[in-house]
């Protein structure tokens, strides 16, 4: 599925290219994003826990004061109840406290992406109530030691046809297309996302290449494409679900074009208007009603998994990465 980490990777690839630096790999971005999310969630959880516990402590203290002023003395039973109550609060705080994880070490963009994060090891130790001095000093991308007899599990990288779209967003939130290029050939995501993030930003012939000054105004959308199905007729597809790819021959010349899912809905087009617009996009200049005369018009419908991200979210994450 398309993820926020995929969008971050597109921004990272473009920024690294424009800044003439080595960018992070997709694996590194995914690991860093997971830790970033974990840290944010821990902070939110800690804030949610600390306030109720503070309130409980204040209430308990008030109760003791009221009791003392009414009775004029304290007895041993009151002391025992108070100690028990404090122990209960402490136990509750310990049970709700999120498991500790080691502080991330400074990350070099050239780190080996094939070695997974210590997140799983650190989290497992915390869950089992274990402590390890060495785990807090381990590198971000280092493994725990494996048994020599354990065989490594090699997972095939996810592959999809894909498109990367860049838009500029003004102060009112209005989007303007800045580049969109993709491929219908399945790509390994680590290579395909980077390649088409750069191609759509720098080589879309409809636009001038994006420069560094534009990056803060950018938003990126990625579409991972799937379920390609030939249509029984040009209108055999759903506006709310499908993108379409058309091909036809006119005066001996072959034409083809595509619209991603959501384009027709965003433009408010009907199916027929979408077909005509696609034919014109491909270079056809006939009358709108003549599209039905195209005997060789072929339409393939497909679905997409989409994710999007604006620059500010990327910048917040990247600042966190740089601070580690």
Secondary structure, 3 states (H helix, E strand, C coil): CCCHHHHHHHHHHHHHHHHCCCCCCHHHHHHHHHHHHHHHHHHHHHHHHHHHHHHHHHHHHHHHHHHHHHHCCCCHHHHHHHHHHHHHHHHHHHHHCCCCCCCCCCCCCCCCCCCCCCHHHHHHHHHCCCCCCCHHHCCCCCCCCCCCCCCCCCCCCCEEEEEEEEEEECCCCCEEEEEEEEEEEEEEHHHHHHHHHHHHHHCCCCCCCCCHHHHHHEEEEEEEEEEEEECCCCCCCCCCCCEEEEEEEECCEEEEEEECCCHHHHHCCCHHHHHHHHHHHHCCCCCHHHHHHCCCCEEEEEEEEEEEEEHHHHHHHHHHHHHC
